[in-house]
Amino acid sequence: MDRRMDEVFGTEPQQALLRRGRAFHDLTRHDTRYTYYGRTVGLASAQDGDLDELHDLTVLQGNSHYATVNDDALPALRDNALARGLSVAQYARWTGGADALNAARAILDRHRLPKGLTPVTITPDSPPETVLKLAQVALACGVLPPSGAVLRGLIKPAVAIVALDERGQPAACAAAAGFLHPDHPEGATTCWWGMLATRPERRGQRLALILGAMAMLDMTARHGFTQVFTGVEPGNTPSEAICTRMGLAGDGTSVFGVADARQLPGGRMTR
């Protein structure tokens, strides 16, 4: 067995969730309605499956989502999901295209990582210890990393970068990955971008901004994606500020996440 295909991170319930999501992706990867970027399988929109199907996906995996929901539809969805005993999380979608790519180029023109930090891009052949270091810095900030098979680019086009100090310790990370099925109308152009995380003692050095710009531009150069999106919990001012500086803007839609709290204590997959 290729151990790279079973790299998962977090608590035992989170690891179990990532394994279920990975297994369910194997079953659904040919269907354009489904989304996956290394956590769990969801539906691209409410038009791709009703709440019964979203409920079933959640019970099977422990967590699922609609990737795009118009904000005015959220209250009814939330009420219906809660009535089914599901936990709910909503993330405003911030999206960017040419403006975001231009902003990323401008950031890298102006800023470099501080002396002593080296950016390391995860590859299919990266040592497990390097992938684990990226996961550690993400988890330290409350962010659940996607499965290693995605971070390595083995089953999705992806870029994952971790900044290591002189002692080889991780300081910050960022990532991007294909999200939609490649035959979806936006599957070849739009990717998920995010997992910006910086250890508390290294904050204030623009590390997330720099690594985020690197990941965004690498996704374009290596895989041809020209649009990015990320989900930001309303009220997360630091994330909103980074998104604004990166040329992203809210588009009036949200990611609607649901969880089975019996399988995922706390009812949240990630921050």
Secondary structure as UniProt FT lines:
FT   HELIX           3..6
FT   HELIX           12..28
FT   TURN            29..30
FT   TURN            32..33
FT   STRAND          34..35
FT   STRAND          42..45
FT   HELIX           46..48
FT   HELIX           51..61
FT   STRAND          63..70
FT   HELIX           71..73
FT   HELIX           74..83
FT   TURN            84..85
FT   STRAND          87..96
FT   HELIX           98..110
FT   TURN            115..116
FT   STRAND          118..121
FT   TURN            124..125
FT   HELIX           128..140
FT   TURN            141..142
FT   HELIX           148..151
FT   TURN            152..153
FT   STRAND          158..164
FT   TURN            166..167
FT   STRAND          170..178
FT   TURN            182..183
FT   TURN            185..189
FT   STRAND          190..198
FT   HELIX           200..202
FT   TURN            203..204
FT   HELIX           207..223
FT   STRAND          227..232
FT   TURN            234..235
FT   HELIX           237..245
FT   TURN            246..247
FT   STRAND          249..259
FT   TURN            261..263
FT   TURN            265..266
//
